[in-house]
Structure formats: structure tokens, C-alpha cells
Amino acid sequence: MAGGNYGGSSLPTTPVPGAALVSGNKTVYKNFKCTTALDGTSFVYDDVTITMPTDGTPVEMVISPAKVTTVTGAVVFLCYNCSCNDIMSGTTAPSAVNYSGASAPMWKPVIIGGDGLNS
């Protein structure tokens, strides 16, 4: 998988067939990001044709569905919803109950870094 955390769920666990991604790139998949393309022949991304390796090696890159305009062959994209409407999860210090006025548990901040580094 292409390295990094891109927001949202950030786990590319939704396999999306290329034809579905192209047809739904402005509706169903408008808030998605993809990090891997598998199989198939090629796809056009931001006016650049990406040819899929013939040995089955996946193409790893950050892919915005709106920039995929054509898919040739059975390309499958591994994607995740990046609408940022998902509830944040993680470990938060008990002292952060009313941090920034957030009294509901789902709105508590999530401490991502160590040594008090907040993101």
C-alpha cells in the first residue's frame, strides 16, 4: 500500500471495479481515495495513461476517483471513504473530557503522536 495516512478511515479495504469507479466518481465515490490499482490493462489518471504491469504487481499511488477517466480491462482499485464523517477512534486521556468544549465522547480529541503531540 502507498505509505501514509490520508485521513478518513485510511484503510483501503473497499475493492472497487474500474468501471464502477469511473461511472460513480462524481457521486458514489466522490469522497473516496484509492491507494492501489490491481489487474486489468490500463487506466487514465489526470490525462496520463497508467499501464498495469503484466506480472500482477499492483500500482501503488494516491488516486482521486474524479481524476480517473478511462479504464481498460478489469482494473480494480482498493479504496476507502475519506468523507471524514466517520467517528474518530483511538486513545484519549481521561482528562480531555471537556477539551475544547467537546462534552460528547465521540467529539473527544484523539491523541495521535507521542509526548503530547496533538494532530
CNS distance restraints for C-alpha pairs under 8 A (distance, minus, plus):
assign (resid   1 and name CA) (resid  35 and name CA) 6.30 0.50 0.50
assign (resid   1 and name CA) (resid  36 and name CA) 6.38 0.50 0.50
assign (resid   1 and name CA) (resid  60 and name CA) 5.97 0.50 0.50
assign (resid   2 and name CA) (resid  35 and name CA) 5.77 0.50 0.50
assign (resid   2 and name CA) (resid  36 and name CA) 7.18 0.50 0.50
assign (resid   2 and name CA) (resid  60 and name CA) 5.19 0.50 0.50
assign (resid   2 and name CA) (resid  61 and name CA) 5.65 0.50 0.50
assign (resid   2 and name CA) (resid  62 and name CA) 6.97 0.50 0.50
assign (resid   5 and name CA) (resid  10 and name CA) 5.97 0.50 0.50
assign (resid   6 and name CA) (resid  10 and name CA) 5.78 0.50 0.50
assign (resid   6 and name CA) (resid  82 and name CA) 7.95 0.50 0.50
assign (resid   7 and name CA) (resid  82 and name CA) 6.13 0.50 0.50
assign (resid   7 and name CA) (resid  84 and name CA) 7.10 0.50 0.50
assign (resid   8 and name CA) (resid  80 and name CA) 7.65 0.50 0.50
assign (resid   8 and name CA) (resid  81 and name CA) 6.26 0.50 0.50
assign (resid   8 and name CA) (resid  82 and name CA) 4.15 0.50 0.50
assign (resid   8 and name CA) (resid  83 and name CA) 6.23 0.50 0.50
assign (resid   8 and name CA) (resid  84 and name CA) 4.76 0.50 0.50
assign (resid   8 and name CA) (resid  85 and name CA) 7.63 0.50 0.50
assign (resid   8 and name CA) (resid  86 and name CA) 6.84 0.50 0.50
assign (resid   9 and name CA) (resid  80 and name CA) 6.45 0.50 0.50
assign (resid   9 and name CA) (resid  81 and name CA) 6.39 0.50 0.50
assign (resid   9 and name CA) (resid  82 and name CA) 6.46 0.50 0.50
assign (resid   9 and name CA) (resid  84 and name CA) 7.77 0.50 0.50
assign (resid   9 and name CA) (resid  86 and name CA) 7.19 0.50 0.50
assign (resid  10 and name CA) (resid  80 and name CA) 6.19 0.50 0.50
assign (resid  10 and name CA) (resid  81 and name CA) 7.65 0.50 0.50
assign (resid  10 and name CA) (resid  82 and name CA) 7.21 0.50 0.50
assign (resid  11 and name CA) (resid  79 and name CA) 7.57 0.50 0.50
assign (resid  11 and name CA) (resid  80 and name CA) 6.00 0.50 0.50
assign (resid  12 and name CA) (resid  34 and name CA) 6.50 0.50 0.50
assign (resid  12 and name CA) (resid  35 and name CA) 6.59 0.50 0.50
assign (resid  12 and name CA) (resid  36 and name CA) 7.93 0.50 0.50
assign (resid  12 and name CA) (resid  78 and name CA) 5.13 0.50 0.50
assign (resid  12 and name CA) (resid  79 and name CA) 4.35 0.50 0.50
assign (resid  12 and name CA) (resid  80 and name CA) 4.73 0.50 0.50
assign (resid  13 and name CA) (resid  78 and name CA) 6.13 0.50 0.50
assign (resid  13 and name CA) (resid  79 and name CA) 6.11 0.50 0.50
assign (resid  13 and name CA) (resid  80 and name CA) 6.21 0.50 0.50
assign (resid  14 and name CA) (resid  78 and name CA) 5.53 0.50 0.50
assign (resid  14 and name CA) (resid  79 and name CA) 5.06 0.50 0.50
assign (resid  14 and name CA) (resid  80 and name CA) 5.89 0.50 0.50
assign (resid  15 and name CA) (resid  76 and name CA) 6.33 0.50 0.50
assign (resid  15 and name CA) (resid  77 and name CA) 5.62 0.50 0.50
assign (resid  15 and name CA) (resid  78 and name CA) 4.60 0.50 0.50
assign (resid  15 and name CA) (resid  79 and name CA) 6.26 0.50 0.50
assign (resid  16 and name CA) (resid  20 and name CA) 6.63 0.50 0.50
assign (resid  16 and name CA) (resid  21 and name CA) 6.27 0.50 0.50
assign (resid  16 and name CA) (resid  76 and name CA) 5.58 0.50 0.50
assign (resid  16 and name CA) (resid  77 and name CA) 5.13 0.50 0.50
assign (resid  16 and name CA) (resid  78 and name CA) 6.29 0.50 0.50
assign (resid  16 and name CA) (resid  79 and name CA) 6.93 0.50 0.50
assign (resid  17 and name CA) (resid  21 and name CA) 6.29 0.50 0.50
assign (resid  17 and name CA) (resid  74 and name CA) 7.00 0.50 0.50
assign (resid  17 and name CA) (resid  75 and name CA) 6.27 0.50 0.50
assign (resid  17 and name CA) (resid  76 and name CA) 4.49 0.50 0.50
assign (resid  17 and name CA) (resid  77 and name CA) 6.31 0.50 0.50
assign (resid  18 and name CA) (resid  22 and name CA) 6.23 0.50 0.50
assign (resid  18 and name CA) (resid  71 and name CA) 5.86 0.50 0.50
assign (resid  18 and name CA) (resid  74 and name CA) 6.68 0.50 0.50
assign (resid  18 and name CA) (resid  75 and name CA) 5.18 0.50 0.50
assign (resid  18 and name CA) (resid  76 and name CA) 5.35 0.50 0.50
assign (resid  18 and name CA) (resid  77 and name CA) 6.53 0.50 0.50
assign (resid  19 and name CA) (resid  23 and name CA) 6.20 0.50 0.50
assign (resid  19 and name CA) (resid  71 and name CA) 6.56 0.50 0.50
assign (resid  20 and name CA) (resid  24 and name CA) 5.89 0.50 0.50
assign (resid  21 and name CA) (resid  25 and name CA) 5.42 0.50 0.50
assign (resid  21 and name CA) (resid  29 and name CA) 6.67 0.50 0.50
assign (resid  21 and name CA) (resid  65 and name CA) 6.42 0.50 0.50
assign (resid  21 and name CA) (resid  68 and name CA) 7.78 0.50 0.50
assign (resid  22 and name CA) (resid  65 and name CA) 7.08 0.50 0.50
assign (resid  22 and name CA) (resid  66 and name CA) 7.66 0.50 0.50
assign (resid  22 and name CA) (resid  68 and name CA) 6.21 0.50 0.50
assign (resid  22 and name CA) (resid  69 and name CA) 6.02 0.50 0.50
assign (resid  22 and name CA) (resid  70 and name CA) 6.82 0.50 0.50
assign (resid  22 and name CA) (resid  71 and name CA) 7.61 0.50 0.50
assign (resid  24 and name CA) (resid  28 and name CA) 5.03 0.50 0.50
assign (resid  24 and name CA) (resid  29 and name CA) 5.60 0.50 0.50
assign (resid  24 and name CA) (resid  30 and name CA) 7.37 0.50 0.50
assign (resid  25 and name CA) (resid  29 and name CA) 4.90 0.50 0.50
assign (resid  25 and name CA) (resid  30 and name CA) 5.19 0.50 0.50
assign (resid  25 and name CA) (resid  65 and name CA) 5.08 0.50 0.50
assign (resid  25 and name CA) (resid  66 and name CA) 4.95 0.50 0.50
assign (resid  25 and name CA) (resid  68 and name CA) 7.75 0.50 0.50
assign (resid  26 and name CA) (resid  30 and name CA) 4.81 0.50 0.50
assign (resid  26 and name CA) (resid  65 and name CA) 7.87 0.50 0.50
assign (resid  26 and name CA) (resid  66 and name CA) 6.13 0.50 0.50
assign (resid  29 and name CA) (resid  65 and name CA) 6.60 0.50 0.50
assign (resid  29 and name CA) (resid  81 and name CA) 7.77 0.50 0.50
assign (resid  30 and name CA) (resid  65 and name CA) 6.62 0.50 0.50
assign (resid  30 and name CA) (resid  66 and name CA) 6.65 0.50 0.50
assign (resid  31 and name CA) (resid  81 and name CA) 5.93 0.50 0.50
assign (resid  31 and name CA) (resid  82 and name CA) 5.35 0.50 0.50
assign (resid  31 and name CA) (resid  83 and name CA) 5.07 0.50 0.50
assign (resid  32 and name CA) (resid  64 and name CA) 7.02 0.50 0.50
assign (resid  32 and name CA) (resid  65 and name CA) 6.85 0.50 0.50
assign (resid  32 and name CA) (resid  79 and name CA) 6.43 0.50 0.50
assign (resid  32 and name CA) (resid  80 and name CA) 5.46 0.50 0.50
assign (resid  32 and name CA) (resid  81 and name CA) 4.35 0.50 0.50
assign (resid  32 and name CA) (resid  82 and name CA) 5.10 0.50 0.50
assign (resid  32 and name CA) (resid  83 and name CA) 7.07 0.50 0.50
assign (resid  33 and name CA) (resid  62 and name CA) 6.90 0.50 0.50
assign (resid  33 and name CA) (resid  63 and name CA) 5.78 0.50 0.50
assign (resid  33 and name CA) (resid  64 and name CA) 5.24 0.50 0.50
assign (resid  33 and name CA) (resid  65 and name CA) 6.70 0.50 0.50
assign (resid  33 and name CA) (resid  79 and name CA) 5.49 0.50 0.50
assign (resid  33 and name CA) (resid  80 and name CA) 5.66 0.50 0.50
assign (resid  33 and name CA) (resid  81 and name CA) 6.55 0.50 0.50
assign (resid  33 and name CA) (resid  82 and name CA) 6.31 0.50 0.50
assign (resid  34 and name CA) (resid  61 and name CA) 7.76 0.50 0.50
assign (resid  34 and name CA) (resid  62 and name CA) 5.85 0.50 0.50
assign (resid  34 and name CA) (resid  63 and name CA) 4.81 0.50 0.50
assign (resid  34 and name CA) (resid  64 and name CA) 6.50 0.50 0.50
assign (resid  34 and name CA) (resid  65 and name CA) 7.36 0.50 0.50
assign (resid  34 and name CA) (resid  77 and name CA) 6.30 0.50 0.50
assign (resid  34 and name CA) (resid  78 and name CA) 5.43 0.50 0.50
assign (resid  34 and name CA) (resid  79 and name CA) 3.85 0.50 0.50
assign (resid  34 and name CA) (resid  80 and name CA) 6.31 0.50 0.50
assign (resid  35 and name CA) (resid  60 and name CA) 5.73 0.50 0.50
assign (resid  35 and name CA) (resid  61 and name CA) 5.16 0.50 0.50
assign (resid  35 and name CA) (resid  62 and name CA) 4.67 0.50 0.50
assign (resid  35 and name CA) (resid  63 and name CA) 5.91 0.50 0.50
assign (resid  35 and name CA) (resid  77 and name CA) 7.52 0.50 0.50
assign (resid  35 and name CA) (resid  78 and name CA) 6.11 0.50 0.50
assign (resid  35 and name CA) (resid  79 and name CA) 6.28 0.50 0.50
assign (resid  36 and name CA) (resid  58 and name CA) 6.44 0.50 0.50
assign (resid  36 and name CA) (resid  59 and name CA) 5.60 0.50 0.50
assign (resid  36 and name CA) (resid  60 and name CA) 4.51 0.50 0.50
assign (resid  36 and name CA) (resid  61 and name CA) 6.06 0.50 0.50
assign (resid  36 and name CA) (resid  62 and name CA) 7.43 0.50 0.50
assign (resid  36 and name CA) (resid  63 and name CA) 7.76 0.50 0.50
assign (resid  36 and name CA) (resid  77 and name CA) 5.68 0.50 0.50
assign (resid  36 and name CA) (resid  78 and name CA) 5.21 0.50 0.50
assign (resid  36 and name CA) (resid  79 and name CA) 7.47 0.50 0.50
assign (resid  37 and name CA) (resid  58 and name CA) 5.72 0.50 0.50
assign (resid  37 and name CA) (resid  59 and name CA) 5.12 0.50 0.50
assign (resid  37 and name CA) (resid  60 and name CA) 6.54 0.50 0.50
assign (resid  37 and name CA) (resid  75 and name CA) 6.56 0.50 0.50
assign (resid  37 and name CA) (resid  76 and name CA) 5.67 0.50 0.50
assign (resid  37 and name CA) (resid  77 and name CA) 4.47 0.50 0.50
assign (resid  37 and name CA) (resid  78 and name CA) 6.41 0.50 0.50
assign (resid  38 and name CA) (resid  52 and name CA) 7.59 0.50 0.50
assign (resid  38 and name CA) (resid  56 and name CA) 7.27 0.50 0.50
assign (resid  38 and name CA) (resid  57 and name CA) 7.44 0.50 0.50
assign (resid  38 and name CA) (resid  58 and name CA) 4.92 0.50 0.50
assign (resid  38 and name CA) (resid  59 and name CA) 6.62 0.50 0.50
assign (resid  38 and name CA) (resid  75 and name CA) 5.62 0.50 0.50
assign (resid  38 and name CA) (resid  76 and name CA) 5.12 0.50 0.50
assign (resid  38 and name CA) (resid  77 and name CA) 6.26 0.50 0.50
assign (resid  38 and name CA) (resid  78 and name CA) 7.97 0.50 0.50
assign (resid  39 and name CA) (resid  52 and name CA) 6.77 0.50 0.50
assign (resid  39 and name CA) (resid  56 and name CA) 6.16 0.50 0.50
assign (resid  39 and name CA) (resid  58 and name CA) 7.24 0.50 0.50
assign (resid  39 and name CA) (resid  73 and name CA) 7.94 0.50 0.50
assign (resid  39 and name CA) (resid  74 and name CA) 6.30 0.50 0.50
assign (resid  39 and name CA) (resid  75 and name CA) 4.99 0.50 0.50
assign (resid  39 and name CA) (resid  76 and name CA) 6.44 0.50 0.50
assign (resid  40 and name CA) (resid  52 and name CA) 6.59 0.50 0.50
assign (resid  40 and name CA) (resid  72 and name CA) 6.59 0.50 0.50
assign (resid  40 and name CA) (resid  73 and name CA) 4.32 0.50 0.50
assign (resid  40 and name CA) (resid  74 and name CA) 4.19 0.50 0.50
assign (resid  40 and name CA) (resid  75 and name CA) 4.05 0.50 0.50
assign (resid  40 and name CA) (resid  76 and name CA) 7.36 0.50 0.50
assign (resid  41 and name CA) (resid  51 and name CA) 6.15 0.50 0.50
assign (resid  41 and name CA) (resid  52 and name CA) 5.33 0.50 0.50
assign (resid  41 and name CA) (resid  53 and name CA) 7.97 0.50 0.50
assign (resid  41 and name CA) (resid  71 and name CA) 7.92 0.50 0.50
assign (resid  41 and name CA) (resid  72 and name CA) 5.44 0.50 0.50
assign (resid  41 and name CA) (resid  73 and name CA) 4.97 0.50 0.50
assign (resid  41 and name CA) (resid  74 and name CA) 7.15 0.50 0.50
assign (resid  41 and name CA) (resid  75 and name CA) 6.84 0.50 0.50
assign (resid  42 and name CA) (resid  49 and name CA) 6.79 0.50 0.50
assign (resid  42 and name CA) (resid  50 and name CA) 5.45 0.50 0.50
assign (resid  42 and name CA) (resid  51 and name CA) 4.33 0.50 0.50
assign (resid  42 and name CA) (resid  52 and name CA) 5.25 0.50 0.50
assign (resid  42 and name CA) (resid  71 and name CA) 6.02 0.50 0.50
assign (resid  42 and name CA) (resid  72 and name CA) 5.16 0.50 0.50
assign (resid  42 and name CA) (resid  73 and name CA) 6.88 0.50 0.50
assign (resid  42 and name CA) (resid  75 and name CA) 7.17 0.50 0.50
assign (resid  43 and name CA) (resid  49 and name CA) 5.76 0.50 0.50
assign (resid  43 and name CA) (resid  50 and name CA) 5.36 0.50 0.50
assign (resid  43 and name CA) (resid  51 and name CA) 6.75 0.50 0.50
assign (resid  43 and name CA) (resid  52 and name CA) 7.97 0.50 0.50
assign (resid  43 and name CA) (resid  68 and name CA) 7.07 0.50 0.50
assign (resid  43 and name CA) (resid  69 and name CA) 7.57 0.50 0.50
assign (resid  43 and name CA) (resid  70 and name CA) 5.45 0.50 0.50
assign (resid  43 and name CA) (resid  71 and name CA) 4.26 0.50 0.50
assign (resid  43 and name CA) (resid  72 and name CA) 5.96 0.50 0.50
assign (resid  43 and name CA) (resid  75 and name CA) 7.62 0.50 0.50
assign (resid  44 and name CA) (resid  48 and name CA) 5.37 0.50 0.50
assign (resid  44 and name CA) (resid  49 and name CA) 4.32 0.50 0.50
assign (resid  44 and name CA) (resid  50 and name CA) 5.97 0.50 0.50
assign (resid  44 and name CA) (resid  68 and name CA) 5.71 0.50 0.50
assign (resid  44 and name CA) (resid  69 and name CA) 5.68 0.50 0.50
assign (resid  44 and name CA) (resid  70 and name CA) 5.14 0.50 0.50
assign (resid  44 and name CA) (resid  71 and name CA) 6.55 0.50 0.50
assign (resid  45 and name CA) (resid  49 and name CA) 6.31 0.50 0.50
assign (resid  45 and name CA) (resid  50 and name CA) 7.01 0.50 0.50
assign (resid  45 and name CA) (resid  63 and name CA) 7.97 0.50 0.50
assign (resid  45 and name CA) (resid  67 and name CA) 5.36 0.50 0.50
assign (resid  45 and name CA) (resid  68 and name CA) 4.59 0.50 0.50
assign (resid  45 and name CA) (resid  69 and name CA) 6.47 0.50 0.50
assign (resid  45 and name CA) (resid  70 and name CA) 7.79 0.50 0.50
assign (resid  46 and name CA) (resid  67 and name CA) 5.00 0.50 0.50
assign (resid  46 and name CA) (resid  68 and name CA) 6.59 0.50 0.50
assign (resid  46 and name CA) (resid  69 and name CA) 7.69 0.50 0.50
assign (resid  47 and name CA) (resid  69 and name CA) 7.93 0.50 0.50
assign (resid  52 and name CA) (resid  56 and name CA) 7.89 0.50 0.50
assign (resid  52 and name CA) (resid  57 and name CA) 7.92 0.50 0.50
assign (resid  52 and name CA) (resid  58 and name CA) 7.59 0.50 0.50
assign (resid  52 and name CA) (resid  59 and name CA) 6.98 0.50 0.50
assign (resid  53 and name CA) (resid  57 and name CA) 5.83 0.50 0.50
assign (resid  53 and name CA) (resid  58 and name CA) 7.38 0.50 0.50
assign (resid  53 and name CA) (resid  59 and name CA) 7.84 0.50 0.50
assign (resid  63 and name CA) (resid  67 and name CA) 7.60 0.50 0.50
assign (resid  63 and name CA) (resid  68 and name CA) 7.91 0.50 0.50
assign (resid  64 and name CA) (resid  68 and name CA) 7.20 0.50 0.50
assign (resid  71 and name CA) (resid  75 and name CA) 6.79 0.50 0.50
assign (resid  87 and name CA) (resid 106 and name CA) 6.32 0.50 0.50
assign (resid  88 and name CA) (resid 106 and name CA) 6.91 0.50 0.50
assign (resid  88 and name CA) (resid 107 and name CA) 7.74 0.50 0.50
assign (resid  88 and name CA) (resid 110 and name CA) 7.10 0.50 0.50
assign (resid  89 and name CA) (resid 110 and name CA) 6.79 0.50 0.50
assign (resid  90 and name CA) (resid 110 and name CA) 5.77 0.50 0.50
assign (resid  90 and name CA) (resid 111 and name CA) 7.44 0.50 0.50
assign (resid  90 and name CA) (resid 112 and name CA) 8.00 0.50 0.50
assign (resid  91 and name CA) (resid 110 and name CA) 6.23 0.50 0.50
assign (resid  91 and name CA) (resid 111 and name CA) 6.67 0.50 0.50
assign (resid  92 and name CA) (resid  96 and name CA) 6.89 0.50 0.50
assign (resid  92 and name CA) (resid 108 and name CA) 7.35 0.50 0.50
assign (resid  92 and name CA) (resid 109 and name CA) 6.64 0.50 0.50
assign (resid  92 and name CA) (resid 110 and name CA) 5.38 0.50 0.50
assign (resid  92 and name CA) (resid 111 and name CA) 5.85 0.50 0.50
assign (resid  96 and name CA) (resid 108 and name CA) 6.96 0.50 0.50
assign (resid  96 and name CA) (resid 109 and name CA) 7.52 0.50 0.50
assign (resid  97 and name CA) (resid 102 and name CA) 7.11 0.50 0.50
assign (resid  97 and name CA) (resid 103 and name CA) 6.13 0.50 0.50
assign (resid  97 and name CA) (resid 105 and name CA) 7.57 0.50 0.50
assign (resid  97 and name CA) (resid 108 and name CA) 6.74 0.50 0.50
assign (resid  98 and name CA) (resid 102 and name CA) 5.00 0.50 0.50
assign (resid  98 and name CA) (resid 103 and name CA) 4.98 0.50 0.50
assign (resid  98 and name CA) (resid 108 and name CA) 7.60 0.50 0.50
assign (resid  99 and name CA) (resid 103 and name CA) 7.66 0.50 0.50
assign (resid  99 and name CA) (resid 108 and name CA) 6.95 0.50 0.50
assign (resid  99 and name CA) (resid 109 and name CA) 7.42 0.50 0.50
assign (resid 102 and name CA) (resid 107 and name CA) 5.61 0.50 0.50
assign (resid 102 and name CA) (resid 108 and name CA) 5.87 0.50 0.50
assign (resid 103 and name CA) (resid 107 and name CA) 7.14 0.50 0.50
assign (resid 103 and name CA) (resid 108 and name CA) 7.26 0.50 0.50
assign (resid 104 and name CA) (resid 108 and name CA) 6.89 0.50 0.50
assign (resid 110 and name CA) (resid 118 and name CA) 7.80 0.50 0.50
assign (resid 111 and name CA) (resid 116 and name CA) 7.54 0.50 0.50
assign (resid 111 and name CA) (resid 117 and name CA) 7.17 0.50 0.50
assign (resid 111 and name CA) (resid 118 and name CA) 5.39 0.50 0.50
assign (resid 111 and name CA) (resid 119 and name CA) 6.91 0.50 0.50
assign (resid 112 and name CA) (resid 117 and name CA) 7.18 0.50 0.50
assign (resid 112 and name CA) (resid 118 and name CA) 6.09 0.50 0.50
assign (resid 112 and name CA) (resid 119 and name CA) 6.14 0.50 0.50
assign (resid 113 and name CA) (resid 117 and name CA) 4.91 0.50 0.50
assign (resid 113 and name CA) (resid 118 and name CA) 6.02 0.50 0.50
assign (resid 113 and name CA) (resid 119 and name CA) 7.14 0.50 0.50
